[in-house]
């Protein structure tokens, strides 16, 4: 068989791999799918697009490489695996769904990455553009695979990109690119903070417009030419957005012009005001109307599992911030709240240094409840705080928190905050499953 007639190999049969299979089937390309999971369920959706004989499960063997010239890899597959290194040694083509999207896309494209806030920025921007009557849709790390965006004749494609996706993709071509912020994350895969930072900056390499977070010293402002910026400080010109405090209220400003007061939006915390500043910078860079955009910002509701206040009874609020899988997210959550807090932490740790978190556990933290795989390590790291309870799981954490709220001073406002600062993989498949479990336990505790 000639090289150009060899079937394309899809590595990984999750959401991304299935979307690639759908795309290749639509354009009549032959392909074979590989997945290392021996027990992967071949459901009806998979069978609709892939012949069972073209699905190979189990350990990837080097001899498969000679059967293909092109390999399309999913973001969950580690680039440093022996199998992928062997593909590159043999000078085979290794690409991602993002590379295919870049080649075929005709819409204006906004690419968004960052350690924290990227899904919120992506979602707000989609909400604004749709509210303005634009044919826009978000995809990528937010959930919808990017190749699904090629089905619609979109005006605007909004692509959320994780560090895993950026690491693997050859070229990121877009009209606008932004990095929300950079804090240490996924170092188990990327090994060093320097490598992680460099991967994040790939998003800027081929962008027509770059949006800079001027407050983040890990973003390489000195290397890239940029016109638009955002931050949590006072903006300095008509291409910048920021935050000004007046009469104990925070306001979003565009240059010297007041745009929105924090009381006009439905999101909690200064970090979300900064996220909105980022969105407005993108809107400005696209040449769209800021005043029209702000109307739609006012109607945007918080996303599930991100500072989601799902229950409020008798001055007791319960917030599900299960998406806070790193220390910086949890610190932002704590700083965004007023009144007393009962904080629930735990899961599978991404670090062994929680000194930054310990520094913000001040007088407004009534109790800290630790659970999960790293509970003992957290207890040791946060030692010196006498208000710590250690439990096995979220169910027990909710029971303890409920007991404290039942016995609390009813004149005092208390927030019970699940903001774990850890991944969910010790007990749950995802942060979504963890958040749903937390909410279910809380609601049941009031019955």
BAGUSE-719878 format. One record per residue (C-alpha): x, z, y. Coordinates in steps of 0.05 Angstrom, whole numbers. Layout:
<mipa x="X" z="Z" y="Y"/>
...
// end
This chain:
<mipa x="0" z="0" y="0"/>
<mipa x="26" z="-18" y="70"/>
<mipa x="41" z="40" y="117"/>
<mipa x="-15" z="22" y="165"/>
<mipa x="-64" z="22" y="106"/>
<mipa x="-48" z="93" y="84"/>
<mipa x="-105" z="142" y="95"/>
<mipa x="-99" z="191" y="154"/>
<mipa x="-88" z="263" y="134"/>
<mipa x="-130" z="317" y="168"/>
<mipa x="-97" z="386" y="162"/>
<mipa x="-149" z="442" y="164"/>
<mipa x="-224" z="439" y="152"/>
<mipa x="-251" z="485" y="204"/>
<mipa x="-292" z="464" y="265"/>
<mipa x="-236" z="420" y="291"/>
<mipa x="-220" z="387" y="224"/>
<mipa x="-293" z="371" y="212"/>
<mipa x="-300" z="340" y="281"/>
<mipa x="-239" z="296" y="268"/>
<mipa x="-271" z="274" y="202"/>
<mipa x="-336" z="256" y="238"/>
<mipa x="-297" z="216" y="289"/>
<mipa x="-255" z="178" y="237"/>
<mipa x="-317" z="163" y="195"/>
<mipa x="-352" z="135" y="256"/>
<mipa x="-294" z="87" y="270"/>
<mipa x="-288" z="69" y="196"/>
<mipa x="-219" z="99" y="182"/>
<mipa x="-198" z="124" y="113"/>
<mipa x="-176" z="197" y="111"/>
<mipa x="-161" z="256" y="66"/>
<mipa x="-171" z="329" y="86"/>
<mipa x="-125" z="385" y="65"/>
<mipa x="-141" z="459" y="71"/>
<mipa x="-100" z="517" y="43"/>
<mipa x="-163" z="558" y="28"/>
<mipa x="-177" z="552" y="-47"/>
<mipa x="-245" z="585" y="-39"/>
<mipa x="-269" z="543" y="20"/>
<mipa x="-344" z="529" y="13"/>
<mipa x="-359" z="454" y="15"/>
<mipa x="-426" z="459" y="50"/>
<mipa x="-478" z="405" y="64"/>
<mipa x="-450" z="391" y="134"/>
<mipa x="-381" z="376" y="105"/>
<mipa x="-410" z="333" y="49"/>
<mipa x="-447" z="292" y="101"/>
<mipa x="-381" z="266" y="129"/>
<mipa x="-329" z="275" y="75"/>
<mipa x="-328" z="251" y="3"/>
<mipa x="-311" z="311" y="-42"/>
<mipa x="-255" z="273" y="-76"/>
<mipa x="-221" z="267" y="-8"/>
<mipa x="-218" z="342" y="2"/>
<mipa x="-156" z="377" y="-27"/>
<mipa x="-155" z="452" y="-27"/>
<mipa x="-97" z="500" y="-39"/>
<mipa x="-23" z="502" y="-23"/>
<mipa x="3" z="442" y="15"/>
<mipa x="57" z="406" y="-26"/>
<mipa x="113" z="365" y="3"/>
<mipa x="98" z="305" y="-42"/>
<mipa x="32" z="295" y="-5"/>
<mipa x="72" z="272" y="55"/>
<mipa x="90" z="204" y="25"/>
<mipa x="15" z="189" y="18"/>
<mipa x="4" z="187" y="94"/>
<mipa x="35" z="162" y="158"/>
<mipa x="-10" z="198" y="207"/>
<mipa x="-28" z="273" y="206"/>
<mipa x="-80" z="305" y="250"/>
<mipa x="-70" z="380" y="254"/>
<mipa x="-119" z="436" y="272"/>
<mipa x="-98" z="491" y="321"/>
<mipa x="-101" z="546" y="269"/>
<mipa x="-44" z="515" y="229"/>
<mipa x="24" z="543" y="248"/>
<mipa x="73" z="490" y="271"/>
<mipa x="130" z="528" y="239"/>
<mipa x="102" z="521" y="169"/>
<mipa x="149" z="488" y="118"/>
<mipa x="99" z="433" y="106"/>
<mipa x="95" z="412" y="179"/>
<mipa x="170" z="416" y="188"/>
<mipa x="177" z="368" y="129"/>
<mipa x="127" z="320" y="161"/>
<mipa x="170" z="317" y="224"/>
<mipa x="235" z="308" y="185"/>
<mipa x="203" z="247" y="153"/>
<mipa x="187" z="218" y="222"/>
<mipa x="112" z="218" y="209"/>
<mipa x="62" z="218" y="266"/>
<mipa x="35" z="288" y="279"/>
<mipa x="-22" z="293" y="330"/>
<mipa x="-82" z="335" y="348"/>
<mipa x="-155" z="322" y="366"/>
<mipa x="-134" z="333" y="439"/>
<mipa x="-86" z="274" y="434"/>
<mipa x="-142" z="230" y="408"/>
<mipa x="-188" z="254" y="464"/>
<mipa x="-135" z="238" y="516"/>
<mipa x="-128" z="168" y="490"/>
<mipa x="-203" z="152" y="488"/>
<mipa x="-232" z="194" y="545"/>
<mipa x="-262" z="159" y="607"/>
<mipa x="-289" z="219" y="644"/>
<mipa x="-257" z="263" y="697"/>
<mipa x="-223" z="320" y="659"/>
<mipa x="-211" z="392" y="680"/>
<mipa x="-164" z="431" y="634"/>
<mipa x="-164" z="507" y="634"/>
<mipa x="-118" z="556" y="599"/>
<mipa x="-94" z="628" y="609"/>
<mipa x="-87" z="693" y="572"/>
<mipa x="-152" z="722" y="599"/>
<mipa x="-213" z="693" y="634"/>
<mipa x="-206" z="621" y="611"/>
<mipa x="-274" z="619" y="575"/>
<mipa x="-308" z="652" y="635"/>
<mipa x="-278" z="601" y="683"/>
<mipa x="-296" z="544" y="636"/>
<mipa x="-368" z="569" y="630"/>
<mipa x="-378" z="582" y="705"/>
<mipa x="-351" z="513" y="721"/>
<mipa x="-397" z="479" y="671"/>
<mipa x="-456" z="518" y="700"/>
<mipa x="-438" z="497" y="771"/>
<mipa x="-428" z="423" y="755"/>
<mipa x="-493" z="419" y="715"/>
<mipa x="-529" z="455" y="771"/>
<mipa x="-503" z="403" y="819"/>
<mipa x="-534" z="349" y="776"/>
<mipa x="-468" z="325" y="745"/>
<mipa x="-465" z="301" y="673"/>
<mipa x="-415" z="354" y="650"/>
<mipa x="-399" z="390" y="586"/>
<mipa x="-347" z="441" y="563"/>
<mipa x="-307" z="436" y="499"/>
<mipa x="-243" z="456" y="464"/>
<mipa x="-226" z="529" y="451"/>
<mipa x="-294" z="550" y="479"/>
<mipa x="-326" z="526" y="414"/>
<mipa x="-348" z="452" y="418"/>
<mipa x="-291" z="408" y="391"/>
<mipa x="-266" z="360" y="444"/>
<mipa x="-281" z="298" y="403"/>
<mipa x="-355" z="316" y="408"/>
<mipa x="-348" z="303" y="483"/>
<mipa x="-333" z="230" y="470"/>
<mipa x="-403" z="220" y="443"/>
<mipa x="-434" z="229" y="512"/>
<mipa x="-419" z="186" y="571"/>
<mipa x="-396" z="246" y="613"/>
<mipa x="-377" z="247" y="686"/>
<mipa x="-337" z="311" y="675"/>
<mipa x="-304" z="340" y="613"/>
<mipa x="-283" z="413" y="619"/>
<mipa x="-231" z="430" y="566"/>
<mipa x="-212" z="502" y="550"/>
<mipa x="-143" z="501" y="516"/>
<mipa x="-112" z="558" y="477"/>
<mipa x="-36" z="566" y="470"/>
<mipa x="-44" z="542" y="398"/>
<mipa x="-76" z="477" y="422"/>
<mipa x="-25" z="467" y="478"/>
<mipa x="33" z="480" y="431"/>
<mipa x="13" z="423" y="385"/>
<mipa x="-12" z="371" y="434"/>
<mipa x="36" z="316" y="456"/>
<mipa x="6" z="301" y="524"/>
<mipa x="-46" z="336" y="567"/>
<mipa x="-75" z="284" y="615"/>
<mipa x="-125" z="311" y="665"/>
<mipa x="-151" z="307" y="736"/>
<mipa x="-146" z="382" y="748"/>
<mipa x="-108" z="437" y="711"/>
<mipa x="-107" z="512" y="720"/>
<mipa x="-76" z="573" y="687"/>
<mipa x="-120" z="634" y="699"/>
<mipa x="-63" z="683" y="687"/>
<mipa x="-7" z="697" y="638"/>
<mipa x="2" z="763" y="601"/>
<mipa x="37" z="774" y="533"/>
<mipa x="-8" z="749" y="476"/>
<mipa x="-2" z="715" y="408"/>
<mipa x="72" z="733" y="404"/>
<mipa x="65" z="740" y="329"/>
<mipa x="60" z="664" y="329"/>
<mipa x="100" z="643" y="391"/>
<mipa x="155" z="695" y="379"/>
<mipa x="178" z="705" y="451"/>
<mipa x="143" z="713" y="518"/>
<mipa x="187" z="658" y="547"/>
<mipa x="163" z="609" y="494"/>
<mipa x="90" z="630" y="505"/>
<mipa x="98" z="619" y="581"/>
<mipa x="129" z="551" y="571"/>
<mipa x="73" z="530" y="524"/>
<mipa x="20" z="550" y="575"/>
<mipa x="55" z="509" y="629"/>
<mipa x="48" z="444" y="588"/>
<mipa x="-22" z="440" y="619"/>
<mipa x="9" z="423" y="687"/>
<mipa x="56" z="368" y="664"/>
<mipa x="10" z="308" y="673"/>
<mipa x="-44" z="338" y="718"/>
<mipa x="-64" z="301" y="782"/>
<mipa x="-83" z="367" y="815"/>
<mipa x="-55" z="435" y="798"/>
<mipa x="-91" z="500" y="815"/>
<mipa x="-44" z="559" y="822"/>
<mipa x="-58" z="634" y="814"/>
<mipa x="-13" z="656" y="872"/>
<mipa x="-13" z="729" y="849"/>
<mipa x="15" z="717" y="779"/>
<mipa x="91" z="720" y="779"/>
<mipa x="94" z="689" y="709"/>
<mipa x="65" z="624" y="735"/>
<mipa x="122" z="578" y="757"/>
<mipa x="98" z="562" y="828"/>
<mipa x="168" z="540" y="849"/>
<mipa x="171" z="483" y="797"/>
<mipa x="105" z="448" y="808"/>
<mipa x="76" z="414" y="869"/>
<mipa x="7" z="442" y="884"/>
<mipa x="-43" z="441" y="941"/>
<mipa x="-97" z="490" y="918"/>
<mipa x="-91" z="564" y="901"/>
<mipa x="-132" z="626" y="886"/>
<mipa x="-119" z="700" y="879"/>
<mipa x="-143" z="771" y="890"/>
<mipa x="-111" z="774" y="959"/>
<mipa x="-130" z="745" y="1027"/>
<mipa x="-129" z="669" y="1028"/>
<mipa x="-81" z="638" y="1078"/>
<mipa x="-108" z="567" y="1090"/>
<mipa x="-167" z="520" y="1077"/>
<mipa x="-140" z="501" y="1008"/>
<mipa x="-140" z="573" y="984"/>
<mipa x="-192" z="623" y="959"/>
<mipa x="-185" z="698" y="956"/>
<mipa x="-216" z="766" y="965"/>
<mipa x="-226" z="807" y="1029"/>
<mipa x="-252" z="878" y="1031"/>
<mipa x="-301" z="896" y="1087"/>
<mipa x="-342" z="960" y="1093"/>
<mipa x="-323" z="979" y="1021"/>
<mipa x="-350" z="913" y="994"/>
<mipa x="-310" z="855" y="966"/>
<mipa x="-321" z="785" y="992"/>
<mipa x="-297" z="717" y="968"/>
<mipa x="-266" z="678" y="1025"/>
<mipa x="-246" z="605" y="1032"/>
<mipa x="-191" z="607" y="1083"/>
<mipa x="-221" z="649" y="1139"/>
<mipa x="-293" z="633" y="1119"/>
<mipa x="-336" z="683" y="1081"/>
<mipa x="-368" z="651" y="1019"/>
<mipa x="-399" z="705" y="975"/>
<mipa x="-406" z="781" y="972"/>
<mipa x="-396" z="815" y="905"/>
<mipa x="-468" z="840" y="908"/>
<mipa x="-493" z="768" y="905"/>
<mipa x="-464" z="754" y="836"/>
<mipa x="-484" z="779" y="767"/>
<mipa x="-414" z="791" y="739"/>
<mipa x="-377" z="857" y="738"/>
<mipa x="-306" z="869" y="765"/>
<mipa x="-254" z="842" y="812"/>
<mipa x="-224" z="800" y="756"/>
<mipa x="-290" z="760" y="755"/>
<mipa x="-286" z="750" y="831"/>
<mipa x="-217" z="721" y="819"/>
<mipa x="-246" z="676" y="764"/>
<mipa x="-298" z="651" y="814"/>
<mipa x="-242" z="637" y="865"/>
<mipa x="-209" z="595" y="811"/>
<mipa x="-273" z="556" y="799"/>
<mipa x="-283" z="544" y="873"/>
<mipa x="-211" z="518" y="879"/>
<mipa x="-227" z="468" y="823"/>
<mipa x="-292" z="447" y="858"/>
<mipa x="-253" z="435" y="923"/>
<mipa x="-199" z="395" y="887"/>
<mipa x="-254" z="350" y="858"/>
<mipa x="-280" z="336" y="928"/>
<mipa x="-347" z="370" y="915"/>
<mipa x="-389" z="414" y="962"/>
<mipa x="-370" z="488" y="963"/>
<mipa x="-436" z="511" y="994"/>
<mipa x="-475" z="476" y="939"/>
<mipa x="-430" z="506" y="886"/>
<mipa x="-440" z="577" y="911"/>
<mipa x="-516" z="572" y="900"/>
<mipa x="-504" z="562" y="826"/>
<mipa x="-450" z="616" y="821"/>
<mipa x="-504" z="666" y="841"/>
<mipa x="-546" z="649" y="780"/>
<mipa x="-489" z="652" y="729"/>
<mipa x="-499" z="709" y="679"/>
<mipa x="-443" z="744" y="641"/>
<mipa x="-422" z="716" y="574"/>
<mipa x="-435" z="754" y="510"/>
<mipa x="-378" z="801" y="490"/>
<mipa x="-345" z="797" y="560"/>
<mipa x="-364" z="858" y="602"/>
<mipa x="-434" z="850" y="575"/>
<mipa x="-479" z="907" y="598"/>
<mipa x="-532" z="904" y="543"/>
<mipa x="-565" z="972" y="550"/>
<mipa x="-578" z="1020" y="608"/>
<mipa x="-618" z="1084" y="599"/>
<mipa x="-620" z="1147" y="641"/>
<mipa x="-555" z="1133" y="678"/>
<mipa x="-519" z="1115" y="613"/>
<mipa x="-493" z="1043" y="608"/>
<mipa x="-466" z="1010" y="546"/>
<mipa x="-418" z="952" y="555"/>
<mipa x="-394" z="904" y="501"/>
<mipa x="-326" z="877" y="519"/>
<mipa x="-305" z="858" y="449"/>
<mipa x="-268" z="797" y="475"/>
<mipa x="-216" z="844" y="506"/>
<mipa x="-165" z="834" y="450"/>
<mipa x="-104" z="852" y="492"/>
<mipa x="-82" z="908" y="538"/>
<mipa x="-90" z="871" y="604"/>
<mipa x="-162" z="854" y="589"/>
<mipa x="-178" z="927" y="575"/>
<mipa x="-142" z="949" y="638"/>
<mipa x="-183" z="900" y="680"/>
<mipa x="-247" z="926" y="648"/>
<mipa x="-230" z="998" y="664"/>
<mipa x="-211" z="982" y="736"/>
<mipa x="-275" z="943" y="746"/>
<mipa x="-320" z="1002" y="732"/>
<mipa x="-341" z="1060" y="776"/>
<mipa x="-363" z="1128" y="750"/>
<mipa x="-342" z="1162" y="685"/>
<mipa x="-323" z="1122" y="623"/>
<mipa x="-323" z="1135" y="548"/>
<mipa x="-273" z="1084" y="522"/>
<mipa x="-273" z="1056" y="451"/>
<mipa x="-207" z="1025" y="429"/>
<mipa x="-181" z="998" y="364"/>
<mipa x="-175" z="943" y="313"/>
<mipa x="-112" z="906" y="292"/>
<mipa x="-56" z="916" y="342"/>
<mipa x="-20" z="858" y="375"/>
<mipa x="35" z="904" y="403"/>
<mipa x="67" z="972" y="392"/>
<mipa x="72" z="988" y="466"/>
<mipa x="10" z="1016" y="500"/>
<mipa x="46" z="1049" y="559"/>
<mipa x="11" z="1005" y="610"/>
<mipa x="-57" z="1026" y="582"/>
<mipa x="-38" z="1100" y="581"/>
<mipa x="-24" z="1096" y="656"/>
<mipa x="-96" z="1078" y="673"/>
<mipa x="-128" z="1132" y="630"/>
<mipa x="-142" z="1175" y="691"/>
<mipa x="-195" z="1226" y="709"/>
<mipa x="-252" z="1177" y="704"/>
<mipa x="-240" z="1170" y="629"/>
<mipa x="-283" z="1225" y="597"/>
<mipa x="-264" z="1209" y="525"/>
<mipa x="-223" z="1158" y="486"/>
<mipa x="-250" z="1141" y="417"/>
<mipa x="-200" z="1107" y="370"/>
<mipa x="-220" z="1069" y="307"/>
<mipa x="-194" z="1017" y="259"/>
<mipa x="-128" z="996" y="229"/>
<mipa x="-84" z="1019" y="287"/>
<mipa x="-121" z="1083" y="305"/>
<mipa x="-63" z="1129" y="286"/>
<mipa x="-12" z="1087" y="324"/>
<mipa x="-57" z="1087" y="385"/>
<mipa x="-66" z="1162" y="379"/>
<mipa x="10" z="1171" y="379"/>
<mipa x="20" z="1121" y="437"/>
<mipa x="-34" z="1154" y="480"/>
<mipa x="-12" z="1225" y="463"/>
<mipa x="-17" z="1275" y="520"/>
<mipa x="-90" z="1259" y="530"/>
<mipa x="-130" z="1316" y="499"/>
<mipa x="-196" z="1277" y="503"/>
<mipa x="-184" z="1233" y="442"/>
<mipa x="-227" z="1226" y="380"/>
<mipa x="-202" z="1188" y="319"/>
<mipa x="-254" z="1156" y="273"/>
<mipa x="-255" z="1104" y="217"/>
<mipa x="-300" z="1049" y="245"/>
<mipa x="-345" z="1026" y="302"/>
<mipa x="-406" z="1058" y="271"/>
<mipa x="-373" z="1126" y="275"/>
<mipa x="-347" z="1111" y="345"/>
<mipa x="-418" z="1097" y="369"/>
<mipa x="-444" z="1162" y="338"/>
<mipa x="-389" z="1203" y="374"/>
<mipa x="-401" z="1167" y="440"/>
<mipa x="-477" z="1177" y="434"/>
<mipa x="-466" z="1251" y="421"/>
<mipa x="-425" z="1258" y="484"/>
<mipa x="-476" z="1220" y="526"/>
<mipa x="-533" z="1262" y="499"/>
<mipa x="-497" z="1326" y="520"/>
<mipa x="-472" z="1300" y="587"/>
<mipa x="-491" z="1319" y="657"/>
<mipa x="-552" z="1275" y="671"/>
<mipa x="-535" z="1272" y="745"/>
<mipa x="-471" z="1235" y="728"/>
<mipa x="-468" z="1160" y="713"/>
<mipa x="-430" z="1145" y="648"/>
<mipa x="-409" z="1079" y="618"/>
<mipa x="-392" z="1073" y="544"/>
<mipa x="-343" z="1015" y="542"/>
<mipa x="-321" z="979" y="479"/>
<mipa x="-258" z="944" y="504"/>
<mipa x="-214" z="947" y="443"/>
<mipa x="-146" z="921" y="469"/>
<mipa x="-136" z="896" y="397"/>
<mipa x="-158" z="838" y="353"/>
<mipa x="-218" z="846" y="307"/>
<mipa x="-187" z="821" y="243"/>
<mipa x="-179" z="889" y="209"/>
<mipa x="-254" z="895" y="197"/>
<mipa x="-287" z="832" y="225"/>
<mipa x="-280" z="757" y="222"/>
<mipa x="-281" z="751" y="298"/>
<mipa x="-290" z="788" y="363"/>
<mipa x="-361" z="760" y="364"/>
<mipa x="-378" z="794" y="298"/>
<mipa x="-347" z="859" y="324"/>
<mipa x="-388" z="856" y="388"/>
<mipa x="-453" z="842" y="350"/>
<mipa x="-439" z="900" y="303"/>
<mipa x="-426" z="947" y="362"/>
<mipa x="-491" z="928" y="397"/>
<mipa x="-531" z="934" y="333"/>
<mipa x="-503" z="1005" y="321"/>
<mipa x="-518" z="1026" y="392"/>
<mipa x="-589" z="1001" y="392"/>
<mipa x="-602" z="1033" y="324"/>
<mipa x="-575" z="1100" y="350"/>
<mipa x="-633" z="1104" y="400"/>
<mipa x="-687" z="1094" y="347"/>
// end
